[in-house]
Amino acid sequence: MSNSSNTVVGLLAGTVIGATLGILFAPDKGEKTRKRISEEAMAAKDKMAERASELKTQVSSTVSDKKETLDTQLENVVSNVSHKAEDVITTLEKKLKELKEKNKKLQKPV
């Protein structure tokens, strides 16, 4: 979770705790206090659900972007390796040709 997400969660939790304590210490009837706590809890639940949805969308978008970047990088790596492999094969073929020519010179006629 990022720092901004932690901050938002902390602020929401602080707001809920503060509101609950404020309601509990306010001089009001028990029934009204319970109703206000219930309403505050529902409001906090709705805010948290909304934030969770936003975070889910944000994470999904980030993962999608990173996946595309990774796919592109992987294609580049495979392409580079393929070119290097082709260079190695070409070099080996040249060396093999040179060795065959040297070998022909060393052979005695039969």
N, C-alpha and C positions, 0 to 999 in steps of 0.2 A: 504494500500500500504506500502511496506517495505521501510526502509531507503535507500537501494540501488536503489530501483525503483524511489524514490523521487529524489535521487542524479542524476540519469541518465536523468530524465525528466528536472531537473534544468539545467544540462549541455547542453542538446539539446536546451532548450529555450534560454539559454545564448548565445550559438553559433549562433542561428538564429538571435537573436537581434543584436549581435555584427557584424555579417556579413552584415545585413541590414543597420546598421548605417555606417559601413565602406563603403559600396557601395554608400549610399546617400551622404556622404561627399567627396567621390572621385571625382576629376574633370573629368567628362565624359559626353557624350551626354545623353539626357533624354531617348532616345530610347534604348541605350546600358544599361543604368542604370535599366530601367524597365525590360529588358530581363534578366539581371544578378539577379535582385530581384526574378523574376519568377523562374529562374533556382535554386536559393538557396532555395526558398520556396518548390519547387518540391523535391529537395534533402532532405530537412528537413522532408517533409511529408513522403517520402519513409523510412527514418530512424525511424520515429515515428511509422509507420505501422509495420515495422520489429520488433521493440521493443515491440509493443503491442502484436504481435503474440507470441514473446518469453514469455512475461508475462502471456499470456493466457495459454500457454503450461505449464509453471511453476505452475500457480495456479491450473490448472486441475490436474497435477501430485500430488501436495500437498494435494488437497482435496481428491483425490483417496486414497493416503496413510493414511490420517487421518480417512477416512471412514473405511478402513480395520482395523486400530487400534481400532476404536470405536466398530466395530462389534466383534472383538476378546474380548475386555473388557466386552462387554455386555454379550457374551456367558459365560465368566468366572463368572460374577455376577449372572446370572441366575442359573448356575451350583451350585455355593456356596449357594444361597438361597434355592435351591432344597434340598441340603444336610442338611442344617439347619432345614428346614421344616420336613424332614424325622426324624431328631433327636428329634424335638419337639413332633411329632406324637408318636414316640416310648416311650418317657418319659410319655406322657399323657396316653398311653395304660397301662403302668406299674402302674401309679397312679390309674387308673380306676380299674385295677385288684385288687389292694390293698384295695380300697374302697369297692369293691364288697365282698371281703373276710371279712372285718370288719362288713359290713352290715349283712352278713350271721350269724355272731356270735351274733349280737344284736337282731336278730329276734327270737321270741318265736315260739316254735313248735305249729302248728295248729292242 
